[in-house]
Amino acid sequence: MPEKIPNGVVRRVPIQAYLSSDHVSPATGKTIAITISKNGGAYGNPSGGATNATEIASGSYYVDLTATDTGTNGPVFVLGTASGVDPVNVIY
């Protein structure tokens, strides 16, 4: 069951990225573009415009969603994509 995010709050979303070559090796040093879908709508940039995830280490990244990004009732899909990386999809 996905975590629930209260409507209209700021949230840091962690993601884990893996290389598409073997699907198990952490994807490090990648520029992962983030798009979101609010309540089943089309994917688009977060409210701040084109956004890339911030790398932590070992294939772990995060993206900060604003109150505008989480301000629609229903599920929020966070999609991360990069060349050579399996798509990362987190649902709240």
PDB file of N, CA, C and O in Angstrom, chain B, residues numbered from 101:
ATOM      1  N   MET B 101       0.848  -1.185   0.000  1.00  0.00           N
ATOM      2  CA  MET B 101       0.000   0.000   0.000  1.00  0.00           C
ATOM      3  C   MET B 101       0.889   1.243   0.000  1.00  0.00           C
ATOM      4  O   MET B 101       1.777   1.361   0.845  1.00  0.00           O
ATOM      5  N   PRO B 102       0.668   2.162  -0.925  1.00  0.00           N
ATOM      6  CA  PRO B 102       1.492   3.366  -0.971  1.00  0.00           C
ATOM      7  C   PRO B 102       1.249   4.263   0.240  1.00  0.00           C
ATOM      8  O   PRO B 102       0.168   4.279   0.830  1.00  0.00           O
ATOM      9  N   GLU B 103       2.290   5.003   0.582  1.00  0.00           N
ATOM     10  CA  GLU B 103       2.184   5.967   1.667  1.00  0.00           C
ATOM     11  C   GLU B 103       1.209   7.064   1.253  1.00  0.00           C
ATOM     12  O   GLU B 103       1.140   7.438   0.083  1.00  0.00           O
ATOM     13  N   LYS B 104       0.457   7.575   2.226  1.00  0.00           N
ATOM     14  CA  LYS B 104      -0.454   8.684   1.946  1.00  0.00           C
ATOM     15  C   LYS B 104       0.246   9.992   2.256  1.00  0.00           C
ATOM     16  O   LYS B 104       0.906  10.130   3.286  1.00  0.00           O
ATOM     17  N   ILE B 105       0.096  10.949   1.357  1.00  0.00           N
ATOM     18  CA  ILE B 105       0.617  12.284   1.564  1.00  0.00           C
ATOM     19  C   ILE B 105      -0.578  13.195   1.791  1.00  0.00           C
ATOM     20  O   ILE B 105      -1.484  13.242   0.960  1.00  0.00           O
ATOM     21  N   PRO B 106      -0.593  13.913   2.897  1.00  0.00           N
ATOM     22  CA  PRO B 106      -1.692  14.863   3.078  1.00  0.00           C
ATOM     23  C   PRO B 106      -1.718  15.882   1.943  1.00  0.00           C
ATOM     24  O   PRO B 106      -0.674  16.258   1.411  1.00  0.00           O
ATOM     25  N   ASN B 107      -2.897  16.317   1.583  1.00  0.00           N
ATOM     26  CA  ASN B 107      -3.085  17.269   0.494  1.00  0.00           C
ATOM     27  C   ASN B 107      -2.351  18.568   0.794  1.00  0.00           C
ATOM     28  O   ASN B 107      -2.530  19.158   1.859  1.00  0.00           O
ATOM     29  N   GLY B 108      -1.521  19.012  -0.152  1.00  0.00           N
ATOM     30  CA  GLY B 108      -0.889  20.318  -0.070  1.00  0.00           C
ATOM     31  C   GLY B 108       0.286  20.436   0.886  1.00  0.00           C
ATOM     32  O   GLY B 108       0.495  21.502   1.465  1.00  0.00           O
ATOM     33  N   VAL B 109       1.056  19.378   1.066  1.00  0.00           N
ATOM     34  CA  VAL B 109       2.242  19.449   1.927  1.00  0.00           C
ATOM     35  C   VAL B 109       3.516  19.278   1.098  1.00  0.00           C
ATOM     36  O   VAL B 109       3.494  18.686   0.019  1.00  0.00           O
ATOM     37  N   VAL B 110       4.606  19.798   1.612  1.00  0.00           N
ATOM     38  CA  VAL B 110       5.918  19.601   0.988  1.00  0.00           C
ATOM     39  C   VAL B 110       6.403  18.211   1.372  1.00  0.00           C
ATOM     40  O   VAL B 110       6.287  17.811   2.531  1.00  0.00           O
ATOM     41  N   ARG B 111       6.949  17.466   0.402  1.00  0.00           N
ATOM     42  CA  ARG B 111       7.382  16.098   0.688  1.00  0.00           C
ATOM     43  C   ARG B 111       8.661  15.779  -0.068  1.00  0.00           C
ATOM     44  O   ARG B 111       8.761  16.054  -1.264  1.00  0.00           O
ATOM     45  N   ARG B 112       9.637  15.203   0.618  1.00  0.00           N
ATOM     46  CA  ARG B 112      10.849  14.683  -0.030  1.00  0.00           C
ATOM     47  C   ARG B 112      10.579  13.240  -0.404  1.00  0.00           C
ATOM     48  O   ARG B 112      10.234  12.419   0.446  1.00  0.00           O
ATOM     49  N   VAL B 113      10.740  12.933  -1.691  1.00  0.00           N
ATOM     50  CA  VAL B 113      10.444  11.599  -2.214  1.00  0.00           C
ATOM     51  C   VAL B 113      11.754  10.893  -2.543  1.00  0.00           C
ATOM     52  O   VAL B 113      12.476  11.325  -3.442  1.00  0.00           O
ATOM     53  N   PRO B 114      12.074   9.807  -1.825  1.00  0.00           N
ATOM     54  CA  PRO B 114      13.280   9.050  -2.149  1.00  0.00           C
ATOM     55  C   PRO B 114      13.009   8.072  -3.295  1.00  0.00           C
ATOM     56  O   PRO B 114      11.915   7.520  -3.410  1.00  0.00           O
ATOM     57  N   ILE B 115      14.013   7.871  -4.132  1.00  0.00           N
ATOM     58  CA  ILE B 115      13.915   6.873  -5.197  1.00  0.00           C
ATOM     59  C   ILE B 115      15.221   6.080  -5.253  1.00  0.00           C
ATOM     60  O   ILE B 115      16.279   6.572  -4.862  1.00  0.00           O
ATOM     61  N   GLN B 116      15.128   4.864  -5.739  1.00  0.00           N
ATOM     62  CA  GLN B 116      16.297   4.012  -5.926  1.00  0.00           C
ATOM     63  C   GLN B 116      16.360   3.640  -7.387  1.00  0.00           C
ATOM     64  O   GLN B 116      15.406   3.079  -7.927  1.00  0.00           O
ATOM     65  N   ALA B 117      17.478   3.945  -8.040  1.00  0.00           N
ATOM     66  CA  ALA B 117      17.620   3.718  -9.474  1.00  0.00           C
ATOM     67  C   ALA B 117      18.603   2.582  -9.758  1.00  0.00           C
ATOM     68  O   ALA B 117      19.632   2.443  -9.097  1.00  0.00           O
ATOM     69  N   TYR B 118      18.250   1.768 -10.772  1.00  0.00           N
ATOM     70  CA  TYR B 118      19.079   0.628 -11.160  1.00  0.00           C
ATOM     71  C   TYR B 118      19.410   0.711 -12.649  1.00  0.00           C
ATOM     72  O   TYR B 118      18.624   1.217 -13.450  1.00  0.00           O
ATOM     73  N   LEU B 119      20.587   0.204 -13.001  1.00  0.00           N
ATOM     74  CA  LEU B 119      21.015   0.196 -14.402  1.00  0.00           C
ATOM     75  C   LEU B 119      20.132  -0.734 -15.220  1.00  0.00           C
ATOM     76  O   LEU B 119      19.792  -1.829 -14.771  1.00  0.00           O
ATOM     77  N   SER B 120      19.762  -0.300 -16.414  1.00  0.00           N
ATOM     78  CA  SER B 120      18.923  -1.134 -17.279  1.00  0.00           C
ATOM     79  C   SER B 120      19.710  -2.285 -17.898  1.00  0.00           C
ATOM     80  O   SER B 120      19.113  -3.211 -18.447  1.00  0.00           O
ATOM     81  N   SER B 121      21.029  -2.242 -17.820  1.00  0.00           N
ATOM     82  CA  SER B 121      21.839  -3.326 -18.386  1.00  0.00           C
ATOM     83  C   SER B 121      21.688  -4.634 -17.626  1.00  0.00           C
ATOM     84  O   SER B 121      21.767  -5.707 -18.223  1.00  0.00           O
ATOM     85  N   ASP B 122      21.469  -4.558 -16.296  1.00  0.00           N
ATOM     86  CA  ASP B 122      21.297  -5.791 -15.524  1.00  0.00           C
ATOM     87  C   ASP B 122      20.147  -5.722 -14.516  1.00  0.00           C
ATOM     88  O   ASP B 122      19.799  -6.739 -13.917  1.00  0.00           O
ATOM     89  N   HIS B 123      19.562  -4.563 -14.322  1.00  0.00           N
ATOM     90  CA  HIS B 123      18.393  -4.353 -13.459  1.00  0.00           C
ATOM     91  C   HIS B 123      18.671  -4.549 -11.969  1.00  0.00           C
ATOM     92  O   HIS B 123      17.732  -4.567 -11.174  1.00  0.00           O
ATOM     93  N   VAL B 124      19.933  -4.694 -11.570  1.00  0.00           N
ATOM     94  CA  VAL B 124      20.260  -4.866 -10.147  1.00  0.00           C
ATOM     95  C   VAL B 124      21.379  -3.938  -9.664  1.00  0.00           C
ATOM     96  O   VAL B 124      21.463  -3.650  -8.470  1.00  0.00           O
ATOM     97  N   SER B 125      22.222  -3.476 -10.557  1.00  0.00           N
ATOM     98  CA  SER B 125      23.334  -2.599 -10.161  1.00  0.00           C
ATOM     99  C   SER B 125      22.820  -1.187  -9.931  1.00  0.00           C
ATOM    100  O   SER B 125      22.079  -0.657 -10.759  1.00  0.00           O
ATOM    101  N   PRO B 126      23.208  -0.564  -8.807  1.00  0.00           N
ATOM    102  CA  PRO B 126      22.786   0.808  -8.552  1.00  0.00           C
ATOM    103  C   PRO B 126      23.254   1.747  -9.663  1.00  0.00           C
ATOM    104  O   PRO B 126      24.385   1.651 -10.137  1.00  0.00           O
ATOM    105  N   ALA B 127      22.370   2.653 -10.067  1.00  0.00           N
ATOM    106  CA  ALA B 127      22.678   3.633 -11.106  1.00  0.00           C
ATOM    107  C   ALA B 127      23.238   4.885 -10.434  1.00  0.00           C
ATOM    108  O   ALA B 127      22.494   5.673  -9.849  1.00  0.00           O
ATOM    109  N   THR B 128      24.547   5.057 -10.525  1.00  0.00           N
ATOM    110  CA  THR B 128      25.181   6.209  -9.888  1.00  0.00           C
ATOM    111  C   THR B 128      25.597   7.224 -10.947  1.00  0.00           C
ATOM    112  O   THR B 128      25.842   6.873 -12.101  1.00  0.00           O
ATOM    113  N   GLY B 129      25.672   8.481 -10.538  1.00  0.00           N
ATOM    114  CA  GLY B 129      26.138   9.531 -11.432  1.00  0.00           C
ATOM    115  C   GLY B 129      25.209   9.828 -12.592  1.00  0.00           C
ATOM    116  O   GLY B 129      25.658  10.303 -13.635  1.00  0.00           O
ATOM    117  N   LYS B 130      23.940   9.561 -12.435  1.00  0.00           N
ATOM    118  CA  LYS B 130      22.974   9.757 -13.513  1.00  0.00           C
ATOM    119  C   LYS B 130      22.192  11.054 -13.304  1.00  0.00           C
ATOM    120  O   LYS B 130      22.023  11.517 -12.176  1.00  0.00           O
ATOM    121  N   THR B 131      21.726  11.624 -14.397  1.00  0.00           N
ATOM    122  CA  THR B 131      20.814  12.763 -14.351  1.00  0.00           C
ATOM    123  C   THR B 131      19.420  12.208 -14.592  1.00  0.00           C
ATOM    124  O   THR B 131      19.051  11.889 -15.722  1.00  0.00           O
ATOM    125  N   ILE B 132      18.659  12.097 -13.524  1.00  0.00           N
ATOM    126  CA  ILE B 132      17.339  11.482 -13.588  1.00  0.00           C
ATOM    127  C   ILE B 132      16.281  12.580 -13.645  1.00  0.00           C
ATOM    128  O   ILE B 132      16.090  13.334 -12.692  1.00  0.00           O
ATOM    129  N   ALA B 133      15.607  12.647 -14.778  1.00  0.00           N
ATOM    130  CA  ALA B 133      14.548  13.638 -14.974  1.00  0.00           C
ATOM    131  C   ALA B 133      13.279  13.178 -14.267  1.00  0.00           C
ATOM    132  O   ALA B 133      12.899  12.010 -14.350  1.00  0.00           O
ATOM    133  N   ILE B 134      12.632  14.099 -13.578  1.00  0.00           N
ATOM    134  CA  ILE B 134      11.433  13.788 -12.812  1.00  0.00           C
ATOM    135  C   ILE B 134      10.217  14.437 -13.447  1.00  0.00           C
ATOM    136  O   ILE B 134      10.221  15.627 -13.762  1.00  0.00           O
ATOM    137  N   THR B 135       9.168  13.630 -13.632  1.00  0.00           N
ATOM    138  CA  THR B 135       7.864  14.145 -14.012  1.00  0.00           C
ATOM    139  C   THR B 135       6.845  13.579 -13.027  1.00  0.00           C
ATOM    140  O   THR B 135       7.100  12.567 -12.375  1.00  0.00           O
ATOM    141  N   ILE B 136       5.693  14.236 -12.922  1.00  0.00           N
ATOM    142  CA  ILE B 136       4.663  13.755 -12.001  1.00  0.00           C
ATOM    143  C   ILE B 136       3.310  13.705 -12.706  1.00  0.00           C
ATOM    144  O   ILE B 136       3.057  14.425 -13.672  1.00  0.00           O
ATOM    145  N   SER B 137       2.458  12.835 -12.190  1.00  0.00           N
ATOM    146  CA  SER B 137       1.067  12.747 -12.624  1.00  0.00           C
ATOM    147  C   SER B 137       0.209  12.899 -11.386  1.00  0.00           C
ATOM    148  O   SER B 137       0.387  12.172 -10.409  1.00  0.00           O
ATOM    149  N   LYS B 138      -0.721  13.840 -11.421  1.00  0.00           N
ATOM    150  CA  LYS B 138      -1.608  14.061 -10.286  1.00  0.00           C
ATOM    151  C   LYS B 138      -2.992  13.505 -10.597  1.00  0.00           C
ATOM    152  O   LYS B 138      -3.630  13.907 -11.570  1.00  0.00           O
ATOM    153  N   ASN B 139      -3.448  12.574  -9.760  1.00  0.00           N
ATOM    154  CA  ASN B 139      -4.775  11.965  -9.869  1.00  0.00           C
ATOM    155  C   ASN B 139      -5.060  11.414 -11.269  1.00  0.00           C
ATOM    156  O   ASN B 139      -6.156  11.588 -11.801  1.00  0.00           O
ATOM    157  N   GLY B 140      -4.072  10.755 -11.854  1.00  0.00           N
ATOM    158  CA  GLY B 140      -4.257  10.081 -13.135  1.00  0.00           C
ATOM    159  C   GLY B 140      -4.156  10.981 -14.350  1.00  0.00           C
ATOM    160  O   GLY B 140      -4.457  10.552 -15.464  1.00  0.00           O
ATOM    161  N   GLY B 141      -3.733  12.231 -14.153  1.00  0.00           N
ATOM    162  CA  GLY B 141      -3.564  13.141 -15.277  1.00  0.00           C
ATOM    163  C   GLY B 141      -2.289  12.826 -16.047  1.00  0.00           C
ATOM    164  O   GLY B 141      -1.517  11.948 -15.660  1.00  0.00           O
ATOM    165  N   ALA B 142      -2.082  13.537 -17.118  1.00  0.00           N
ATOM    166  CA  ALA B 142      -0.880  13.349 -17.927  1.00  0.00           C
ATOM    167  C   ALA B 142       0.359  13.717 -17.123  1.00  0.00           C
ATOM    168  O   ALA B 142       0.310  14.594 -16.260  1.00  0.00           O
ATOM    169  N   TYR B 143       1.470  13.044 -17.409  1.00  0.00           N
ATOM    170  CA  TYR B 143       2.739  13.372 -16.764  1.00  0.00           C
ATOM    171  C   TYR B 143       3.220  14.736 -17.244  1.00  0.00           C
ATOM    172  O   TYR B 143       3.074  15.092 -18.414  1.00  0.00           O
ATOM    173  N   GLY B 144       3.794  15.482 -16.318  1.00  0.00           N
ATOM    174  CA  GLY B 144       4.349  16.778 -16.646  1.00  0.00           C
ATOM    175  C   GLY B 144       5.390  17.155 -15.606  1.00  0.00           C
ATOM    176  O   GLY B 144       5.599  16.429 -14.634  1.00  0.00           O
ATOM    177  N   ASN B 145       6.037  18.283 -15.812  1.00  0.00           N
ATOM    178  CA  ASN B 145       7.044  18.741 -14.859  1.00  0.00           C
ATOM    179  C   ASN B 145       6.395  19.106 -13.529  1.00  0.00           C
ATOM    180  O   ASN B 145       5.240  19.531 -13.499  1.00  0.00           O
ATOM    181  N   PRO B 146       7.123  18.945 -12.436  1.00  0.00           N
ATOM    182  CA  PRO B 146       6.638  19.458 -11.159  1.00  0.00           C
ATOM    183  C   PRO B 146       6.446  20.976 -11.251  1.00  0.00           C
ATOM    184  O   PRO B 146       6.843  21.598 -12.236  1.00  0.00           O
ATOM    185  N   SER B 147       5.841  21.559 -10.231  1.00  0.00           N
ATOM    186  CA  SER B 147       5.486  22.977 -10.271  1.00  0.00           C
ATOM    187  C   SER B 147       6.685  23.894 -10.472  1.00  0.00           C
ATOM    188  O   SER B 147       6.521  24.998 -10.991  1.00  0.00           O
ATOM    189  N   GLY B 148       7.873  23.477 -10.081  1.00  0.00           N
ATOM    190  CA  GLY B 148       9.074  24.295 -10.239  1.00  0.00           C
ATOM    191  C   GLY B 148       9.673  24.241 -11.636  1.00  0.00           C
ATOM    192  O   GLY B 148      10.698  24.876 -11.887  1.00  0.00           O
ATOM    193  N   GLY B 149       9.056  23.498 -12.552  1.00  0.00           N
ATOM    194  CA  GLY B 149       9.588  23.358 -13.900  1.00  0.00           C
ATOM    195  C   GLY B 149      10.396  22.078 -14.044  1.00  0.00           C
ATOM    196  O   GLY B 149      10.313  21.185 -13.201  1.00  0.00           O
ATOM    197  N   ALA B 150      11.174  21.994 -15.109  1.00  0.00           N
ATOM    198  CA  ALA B 150      11.994  20.796 -15.348  1.00  0.00           C
ATOM    199  C   ALA B 150      12.855  20.518 -14.120  1.00  0.00           C
ATOM    200  O   ALA B 150      13.556  21.401 -13.625  1.00  0.00           O
ATOM    201  N   THR B 151      12.793  19.268 -13.634  1.00  0.00           N
ATOM    202  CA  THR B 151      13.432  18.910 -12.370  1.00  0.00           C
ATOM    203  C   THR B 151      14.229  17.629 -12.528  1.00  0.00           C
ATOM    204  O   THR B 151      13.766  16.676 -13.155  1.00  0.00           O
ATOM    205  N   ASN B 152      15.428  17.606 -11.958  1.00  0.00           N
ATOM    206  CA  ASN B 152      16.225  16.383 -11.880  1.00  0.00           C
ATOM    207  C   ASN B 152      16.338  15.964 -10.422  1.00  0.00           C
ATOM    208  O   ASN B 152      16.386  16.802  -9.522  1.00  0.00           O
ATOM    209  N   ALA B 153      16.380  14.651 -10.205  1.00  0.00           N
ATOM    210  CA  ALA B 153      16.562  14.129  -8.850  1.00  0.00           C
ATOM    211  C   ALA B 153      17.966  14.462  -8.363  1.00  0.00           C
ATOM    212  O   ALA B 153      18.898  14.589  -9.157  1.00  0.00           O
ATOM    213  N   THR B 154      18.103  14.602  -7.056  1.00  0.00           N
ATOM    214  CA  THR B 154      19.393  14.867  -6.417  1.00  0.00           C
ATOM    215  C   THR B 154      19.973  13.549  -5.926  1.00  0.00           C
ATOM    216  O   THR B 154      19.308  12.796  -5.215  1.00  0.00           O
ATOM    217  N   GLU B 155      21.221  13.273  -6.311  1.00  0.00           N
ATOM    218  CA  GLU B 155      21.850  12.010  -5.911  1.00  0.00           C
ATOM    219  C   GLU B 155      22.313  12.074  -4.466  1.00  0.00           C
ATOM    220  O   GLU B 155      22.871  13.076  -4.021  1.00  0.00           O
ATOM    221  N   ILE B 156      22.072  10.987  -3.738  1.00  0.00           N
ATOM    222  CA  ILE B 156      22.578  10.817  -2.375  1.00  0.00           C
ATOM    223  C   ILE B 156      23.849   9.980  -2.446  1.00  0.00           C
ATOM    224  O   ILE B 156      24.933  10.467  -2.127  1.00  0.00           O
ATOM    225  N   ALA B 157      23.720   8.720  -2.863  1.00  0.00           N
ATOM    226  CA  ALA B 157      24.830   7.785  -3.061  1.00  0.00           C
ATOM    227  C   ALA B 157      24.246   6.416  -3.395  1.00  0.00           C
ATOM    228  O   ALA B 157      23.070   6.159  -3.134  1.00  0.00           O
ATOM    229  N   SER B 158      25.062   5.540  -3.971  1.00  0.00           N
ATOM    230  CA  SER B 158      24.705   4.135  -4.209  1.00  0.00           C
ATOM    231  C   SER B 158      23.384   3.955  -4.952  1.00  0.00           C
ATOM    232  O   SER B 158      22.629   3.031  -4.649  1.00  0.00           O
ATOM    233  N   GLY B 159      23.097   4.819  -5.914  1.00  0.00           N
ATOM    234  CA  GLY B 159      21.874   4.701  -6.693  1.00  0.00           C
ATOM    235  C   GLY B 159      20.653   5.315  -6.023  1.00  0.00           C
ATOM    236  O   GLY B 159      19.551   5.246  -6.567  1.00  0.00           O
ATOM    237  N   SER B 160      20.834   5.913  -4.852  1.00  0.00           N
ATOM    238  CA  SER B 160      19.731   6.563  -4.149  1.00  0.00           C
ATOM    239  C   SER B 160      19.686   8.041  -4.521  1.00  0.00           C
ATOM    240  O   SER B 160      20.714   8.716  -4.584  1.00  0.00           O
ATOM    241  N   TYR B 161      18.480   8.523  -4.765  1.00  0.00           N
ATOM    242  CA  TYR B 161      18.241   9.903  -5.155  1.00  0.00           C
ATOM    243  C   TYR B 161      17.018  10.392  -4.394  1.00  0.00           C
ATOM    244  O   TYR B 161      16.327   9.616  -3.735  1.00  0.00           O
ATOM    245  N   TYR B 162      16.762  11.700  -4.495  1.00  0.00           N
ATOM    246  CA  TYR B 162      15.510  12.226  -3.966  1.00  0.00           C
ATOM    247  C   TYR B 162      15.051  13.404  -4.811  1.00  0.00           C
ATOM    248  O   TYR B 162      15.833  14.020  -5.534  1.00  0.00           O
ATOM    249  N   VAL B 163      13.772  13.695  -4.699  1.00  0.00           N
ATOM    250  CA  VAL B 163      13.185  14.888  -5.311  1.00  0.00           C
ATOM    251  C   VAL B 163      12.242  15.495  -4.283  1.00  0.00           C
ATOM    252  O   VAL B 163      11.533  14.776  -3.580  1.00  0.00           O
ATOM    253  N   ASP B 164      12.237  16.811  -4.198  1.00  0.00           N
ATOM    254  CA  ASP B 164      11.347  17.514  -3.277  1.00  0.00           C
ATOM    255  C   ASP B 164      10.107  17.979  -4.036  1.00  0.00           C
ATOM    256  O   ASP B 164      10.210  18.703  -5.026  1.00  0.00           O
ATOM    257  N   LEU B 165       8.932  17.553  -3.561  1.00  0.00           N
ATOM    258  CA  LEU B 165       7.673  18.006  -4.126  1.00  0.00           C
ATOM    259  C   LEU B 165       7.156  19.176  -3.305  1.00  0.00           C
ATOM    260  O   LEU B 165       7.287  19.192  -2.081  1.00  0.00           O
ATOM    261  N   THR B 166       6.573  20.148  -3.977  1.00  0.00           N
ATOM    262  CA  THR B 166       6.021  21.316  -3.298  1.00  0.00           C
ATOM    263  C   THR B 166       4.559  21.063  -2.914  1.00  0.00           C
ATOM    264  O   THR B 166       3.970  20.052  -3.293  1.00  0.00           O
ATOM    265  N   ALA B 167       3.995  21.994  -2.162  1.00  0.00           N
ATOM    266  CA  ALA B 167       2.585  21.907  -1.798  1.00  0.00           C
ATOM    267  C   ALA B 167       1.705  21.933  -3.049  1.00  0.00           C
ATOM    268  O   ALA B 167       0.638  21.318  -3.061  1.00  0.00           O
ATOM    269  N   THR B 168       2.129  22.624  -4.087  1.00  0.00           N
ATOM    270  CA  THR B 168       1.387  22.640  -5.353  1.00  0.00           C
ATOM    271  C   THR B 168       1.404  21.258  -6.001  1.00  0.00           C
ATOM    272  O   THR B 168       0.398  20.821  -6.559  1.00  0.00           O
ATOM    273  N   ASP B 169       2.534  20.576  -5.929  1.00  0.00           N
ATOM    274  CA  ASP B 169       2.659  19.236  -6.521  1.00  0.00           C
ATOM    275  C   ASP B 169       1.760  18.224  -5.821  1.00  0.00           C
ATOM    276  O   ASP B 169       1.260  17.298  -6.459  1.00  0.00           O
ATOM    277  N   THR B 170       1.552  18.388  -4.531  1.00  0.00           N
ATOM    278  CA  THR B 170       0.752  17.435  -3.751  1.00  0.00           C
ATOM    279  C   THR B 170      -0.639  17.976  -3.442  1.00  0.00           C
ATOM    280  O   THR B 170      -1.368  17.377  -2.651  1.00  0.00           O
ATOM    281  N   GLY B 171      -1.017  19.092  -4.049  1.00  0.00           N
ATOM    282  CA  GLY B 171      -2.255  19.768  -3.704  1.00  0.00           C
ATOM    283  C   GLY B 171      -3.496  19.304  -4.440  1.00  0.00           C
ATOM    284  O   GLY B 171      -4.516  19.992  -4.402  1.00  0.00           O
ATOM    285  N   THR B 172      -3.448  18.170  -5.102  1.00  0.00           N
ATOM    286  CA  THR B 172      -4.609  17.614  -5.799  1.00  0.00           C
ATOM    287  C   THR B 172      -4.992  16.314  -5.120  1.00  0.00           C
ATOM    288  O   THR B 172      -4.134  15.471  -4.860  1.00  0.00           O
ATOM    289  N   ASN B 173      -6.279  16.144  -4.829  1.00  0.00           N
ATOM    290  CA  ASN B 173      -6.729  14.881  -4.237  1.00  0.00           C
ATOM    291  C   ASN B 173      -6.486  13.743  -5.213  1.00  0.00           C
ATOM    292  O   ASN B 173      -6.599  13.916  -6.426  1.00  0.00           O
ATOM    293  N   GLY B 174      -6.153  12.582  -4.676  1.00  0.00           N
ATOM    294  CA  GLY B 174      -5.910  11.403  -5.493  1.00  0.00           C
ATOM    295  C   GLY B 174      -4.432  11.067  -5.533  1.00  0.00           C
ATOM    296  O   GLY B 174      -3.621  11.763  -4.922  1.00  0.00           O
ATOM    297  N   PRO B 175      -4.075  10.012  -6.242  1.00  0.00           N
ATOM    298  CA  PRO B 175      -2.684   9.561  -6.248  1.00  0.00           C
ATOM    299  C   PRO B 175      -1.742  10.530  -6.971  1.00  0.00           C
ATOM    300  O   PRO B 175      -2.127  11.221  -7.915  1.00  0.00           O
ATOM    301  N   VAL B 176      -0.502  10.554  -6.491  1.00  0.00           N
ATOM    302  CA  VAL B 176       0.571  11.302  -7.146  1.00  0.00           C
ATOM    303  C   VAL B 176       1.598  10.269  -7.606  1.00  0.00           C
ATOM    304  O   VAL B 176       2.157   9.534  -6.792  1.00  0.00           O
ATOM    305  N   PHE B 177       1.840  10.219  -8.910  1.00  0.00           N
ATOM    306  CA  PHE B 177       2.847   9.335  -9.480  1.00  0.00           C
ATOM    307  C   PHE B 177       4.101  10.164  -9.714  1.00  0.00           C
ATOM    308  O   PHE B 177       4.037  11.237 -10.314  1.00  0.00           O
ATOM    309  N   VAL B 178       5.234   9.673  -9.243  1.00  0.00           N
ATOM    310  CA  VAL B 178       6.516  10.336  -9.467  1.00  0.00           C
ATOM    311  C   VAL B 178       7.336   9.404 -10.358  1.00  0.00           C
ATOM    312  O   VAL B 178       7.636   8.274  -9.972  1.00  0.00           O
ATOM    313  N   LEU B 179       7.696   9.880 -11.548  1.00  0.00           N
ATOM    314  CA  LEU B 179       8.411   9.064 -12.522  1.00  0.00           C
ATOM    315  C   LEU B 179       9.792   9.651 -12.767  1.00  0.00           C
ATOM    316  O   LEU B 179       9.932  10.831 -13.088  1.00  0.00           O
ATOM    317  N   GLY B 180      10.815   8.808 -12.612  1.00  0.00           N
ATOM    318  CA  GLY B 180      12.183   9.213 -12.891  1.00  0.00           C
ATOM    319  C   GLY B 180      12.710   8.451 -14.092  1.00  0.00           C
ATOM    320  O   GLY B 180      12.594   7.227 -14.154  1.00  0.00           O
ATOM    321  N   THR B 181      13.295   9.174 -15.056  1.00  0.00           N
ATOM    322  CA  THR B 181      13.827   8.525 -16.249  1.00  0.00           C
ATOM    323  C   THR B 181      15.211   9.081 -16.576  1.00  0.00           C
ATOM    324  O   THR B 181      15.493  10.261 -16.363  1.00  0.00           O
ATOM    325  N   ALA B 182      16.066   8.198 -17.099  1.00  0.00           N
ATOM    326  CA  ALA B 182      17.409   8.579 -17.539  1.00  0.00           C
ATOM    327  C   ALA B 182      17.910   7.520 -18.495  1.00  0.00           C
ATOM    328  O   ALA B 182      17.478   6.369 -18.434  1.00  0.00           O
ATOM    329  N   SER B 183      18.807   7.893 -19.368  1.00  0.00           N
ATOM    330  CA  SER B 183      19.411   6.950 -20.291  1.00  0.00           C
ATOM    331  C   SER B 183      20.187   5.892 -19.509  1.00  0.00           C
ATOM    332  O   SER B 183      20.967   6.224 -18.616  1.00  0.00           O
ATOM    333  N   GLY B 184      19.975   4.628 -19.843  1.00  0.00           N
ATOM    334  CA  GLY B 184      20.693   3.535 -19.206  1.00  0.00           C
ATOM    335  C   GLY B 184      20.185   3.149 -17.835  1.00  0.00           C
ATOM    336  O   GLY B 184      20.827   2.379 -17.120  1.00  0.00           O
ATOM    337  N   VAL B 185      19.012   3.690 -17.461  1.00  0.00           N
ATOM    338  CA  VAL B 185      18.449   3.437 -16.134  1.00  0.00           C
ATOM    339  C   VAL B 185      17.023   2.899 -16.296  1.00  0.00           C
ATOM    340  O   VAL B 185      16.259   3.394 -17.125  1.00  0.00           O
ATOM    341  N   ASP B 186      16.668   1.880 -15.497  1.00  0.00           N
ATOM    342  CA  ASP B 186      15.285   1.435 -15.482  1.00  0.00           C
ATOM    343  C   ASP B 186      14.392   2.576 -15.002  1.00  0.00           C
ATOM    344  O   ASP B 186      14.776   3.297 -14.080  1.00  0.00           O
ATOM    345  N   PRO B 187      13.216   2.762 -15.596  1.00  0.00           N
ATOM    346  CA  PRO B 187      12.313   3.803 -15.093  1.00  0.00           C
ATOM    347  C   PRO B 187      12.003   3.572 -13.617  1.00  0.00           C
ATOM    348  O   PRO B 187      11.818   2.438 -13.175  1.00  0.00           O
ATOM    349  N   VAL B 188      11.951   4.663 -12.870  1.00  0.00           N
ATOM    350  CA  VAL B 188      11.629   4.599 -11.440  1.00  0.00           C
ATOM    351  C   VAL B 188      10.265   5.223 -11.265  1.00  0.00           C
ATOM    352  O   VAL B 188      10.055   6.366 -11.673  1.00  0.00           O
ATOM    353  N   ASN B 189       9.326   4.497 -10.666  1.00  0.00           N
ATOM    354  CA  ASN B 189       7.989   5.014 -10.460  1.00  0.00           C
ATOM    355  C   ASN B 189       7.604   4.812  -9.007  1.00  0.00           C
ATOM    356  O   ASN B 189       7.611   3.690  -8.501  1.00  0.00           O
ATOM    357  N   VAL B 190       7.267   5.912  -8.336  1.00  0.00           N
ATOM    358  CA  VAL B 190       6.829   5.881  -6.945  1.00  0.00           C
ATOM    359  C   VAL B 190       5.412   6.436  -6.922  1.00  0.00           C
ATOM    360  O   VAL B 190       5.135   7.452  -7.559  1.00  0.00           O
ATOM    361  N   ILE B 191       4.513   5.783  -6.196  1.00  0.00           N
ATOM    362  CA  ILE B 191       3.116   6.208  -6.150  1.00  0.00           C
ATOM    363  C   ILE B 191       2.752   6.543  -4.710  1.00  0.00           C
ATOM    364  O   ILE B 191       3.013   5.766  -3.792  1.00  0.00           O
ATOM    365  N   TYR B 192       2.145   7.709  -4.527  1.00  0.00           N
ATOM    366  CA  TYR B 192       1.658   8.132  -3.210  1.00  0.00           C
ATOM    367  C   TYR B 192       0.166   8.378  -3.289  1.00  0.00           C
ATOM    368  O   TYR B 192      -0.453   8.744  -2.289  1.00  0.00           O
TER     369      TYR B 192
END
